[in-house]
Amino acid sequence: MMSVSAAFPVCEIGKVRHLPSQPPRVADSVPDSLTIAKTCAKFADEIHAEDILVLDLRGISNLADYFVIATATSVPHLKAVARDVRHKTEEAIGERPRSTEGDAASLWVVVDYVDVVVHLFHEELREVYRLEDLWSDAPRVPLDFLPTPPTAAA
C-alpha cells in the first residue's frame, strides 16, 4: 500500500507536514450554470432555432440546474444547431459538453454540460415529448435576446 506522502508530495514546516497549497481558483474562469444555459440558448437562437426556453430546475430536480430546450425545423438544421451550440459555447466561455447523445437522424440531440442539459428537438418530436409541460413547475429564465412571450389572457 502506498503511503500518503508517496502519493502526494509534502513539504515540512517545523514538525508539521503540510500538503502543498493549490493555486487559487479564479472565479471568472469557471462559468456558472446559468451562464452556460444562457450561452447555449443564445447560440441556438443565432442559428435560428425556435421556441427556445431555459427552465430553472434548481430546487425541483437533482438532474441539472437548468434545461435548455429548442426546436429545429429540419434534420440538417438540427445538426447545425447541435454543432453550433457545442462549438460556439466552447469558444465563448471555454465550456465543453461532457457528452452528447442522439444525432440529427434521431430527431433529438441531448448535449450534457452536467449542471445544464440542452435538449434540441426536431419540431415533430418536440410536440411528442413536451418537456416544458412535464417540467411546468420550473420557472422560465428570461432571455434578453428573445422577445418577451405574450402572457395568457385572463
C-alpha positions in Angstrom: 0.0 0.0 0.0 1.3 3.4 -0.9 1.7 6.0 1.8 0.1 9.4 1.7 3.5 11.1 1.4 4.4 8.9 -1.6 1.1 9.7 -3.3 1.2 13.4 -2.6 4.3 15.5 -2.3 4.5 17.2 1.1 6.7 19.9 2.5 7.8 20.1 6.1 7.5 23.3 8.1 8.9 22.8 11.5 7.5 19.5 12.8 4.2 19.8 10.9 3.8 18.3 7.5 1.6 20.2 5.0 0.3 19.3 1.6 1.4 22.0 -0.9 -1.3 24.5 -1.5 -3.3 24.5 -4.7 -3.2 27.6 -6.8 -6.1 29.9 -6.1 -9.1 29.4 -8.4 -10.1 32.4 -10.3 -13.9 32.8 -10.1 -14.2 34.2 -13.6 -12.5 31.2 -15.2 -15.3 28.8 -14.4 -18.7 29.8 -15.8 -21.7 29.2 -13.6 -24.6 27.0 -14.8 -26.8 30.0 -15.6 -24.1 31.5 -17.8 -23.7 28.1 -19.6 -27.5 27.8 -20.1 -27.9 31.3 -21.5 -24.9 30.9 -23.7 -26.2 27.7 -25.2 -29.6 29.3 -25.7 -28.0 32.4 -27.4 -26.1 30.2 -29.9 -29.2 28.2 -30.6 -31.0 31.5 -31.4 -28.2 32.7 -33.6 -28.7 29.7 -35.9 -32.5 30.3 -35.9 -33.6 27.5 -33.5 -37.2 28.2 -32.5 -39.2 28.2 -29.3 -36.1 28.4 -27.1 -36.7 28.0 -23.3 -34.4 27.8 -20.3 -36.1 26.1 -17.4 -34.7 26.6 -13.9 -34.7 23.2 -12.2 -32.9 24.2 -9.0 -34.8 23.0 -6.0 -37.1 20.9 -8.2 -34.7 18.2 -9.5 -31.3 16.9 -9.0 -30.9 16.1 -12.7 -29.5 19.5 -13.5 -29.7 23.2 -12.6 -31.2 24.2 -16.0 -32.7 22.6 -19.1 -32.4 24.5 -22.4 -35.0 23.4 -24.9 -35.0 24.4 -28.5 -36.6 23.3 -31.8 -35.0 22.8 -35.2 -37.1 22.8 -38.4 -35.3 20.1 -40.3 -32.7 17.3 -39.8 -29.9 19.5 -41.3 -31.0 22.4 -39.2 -30.9 20.2 -36.0 -27.4 19.0 -36.9 -26.3 22.6 -37.4 -27.9 23.8 -34.1 -26.2 21.0 -32.1 -22.9 21.7 -33.8 -23.0 25.5 -33.1 -24.2 25.1 -29.5 -21.3 22.8 -28.7 -18.6 24.6 -30.6 -19.5 28.3 -30.0 -20.2 27.7 -26.3 -16.7 26.3 -26.0 -15.2 29.2 -27.9 -17.1 31.8 -26.0 -16.8 30.6 -22.4 -14.5 27.6 -22.6 -17.1 25.1 -21.6 -17.2 21.7 -23.4 -20.1 19.3 -23.1 -19.4 16.2 -21.0 -21.4 14.1 -23.5 -23.7 14.4 -26.5 -26.4 11.8 -27.0 -28.5 11.2 -30.1 -28.0 12.7 -33.5 -30.0 14.7 -36.1 -31.3 11.5 -37.6 -32.9 10.5 -34.2 -34.7 13.9 -34.2 -33.5 14.6 -30.6 -30.0 15.6 -29.5 -29.1 16.0 -25.9 -26.0 18.0 -25.0 -24.9 17.4 -21.4 -22.9 20.1 -19.6 -23.6 18.3 -16.2 -25.5 21.2 -14.5 -27.1 22.2 -17.8 -28.8 19.8 -20.2 -29.6 21.1 -23.7 -32.5 19.3 -25.4 -32.5 20.0 -29.2 -35.6 18.6 -30.9 -36.9 18.4 -34.4 -40.2 20.1 -34.5 -42.1 16.8 -34.9 -40.6 15.3 -31.8 -40.8 18.3 -29.5 -44.6 18.1 -29.6 -44.5 14.4 -28.7 -42.3 14.8 -25.6 -43.4 18.3 -24.5 -40.7 18.7 -21.8 -41.8 22.1 -20.9 -45.2 20.6 -19.9 -43.5 17.8 -17.9 -41.5 20.4 -16.0 -44.3 23.0 -15.9 -43.5 23.9 -12.3 -40.0 25.0 -13.3 -39.6 28.8 -13.7 -38.7 30.0 -17.1 -35.5 32.1 -17.3 -35.9 35.3 -19.2 -33.6 35.6 -22.2 -32.8 39.2 -23.1 -32.1 38.4 -26.7 -35.6 37.0 -27.2 -38.8 38.9 -27.3 -40.9 38.5 -24.2 -43.5 35.8 -24.8 -47.1 37.0 -24.7 -48.9 36.3 -21.4 -52.1 34.2 -21.4 -55.3 36.2 -21.4 -57.1 36.2 -18.0 
